[in-house]
């Protein structure tokens, strides 16, 4: 007489497929959350870089280092990124 869990029915009945499905689902959820976090960080750092570039451009224009045409051309290039 066997005591304990009956693993034969689990393995033969496809229970391992259900276990793999659950594992894959957990991995997928973790991956999606990870991507959302990375995208949020990426967009804020890009926005910070854009603001830094505009600030430098404004300073160069205010000091007379660049003229109106160059300022507007570079500003459009920064905002189009």
Residue pairs with C-beta under 8 A, 6 or more apart in sequence:
9 15
10 16
46 81
50 78
50 79
50 81
53 78
54 75
54 78
57 66
57 71
57 74
57 75
57 78
60 66
60 71
61 71
66 74
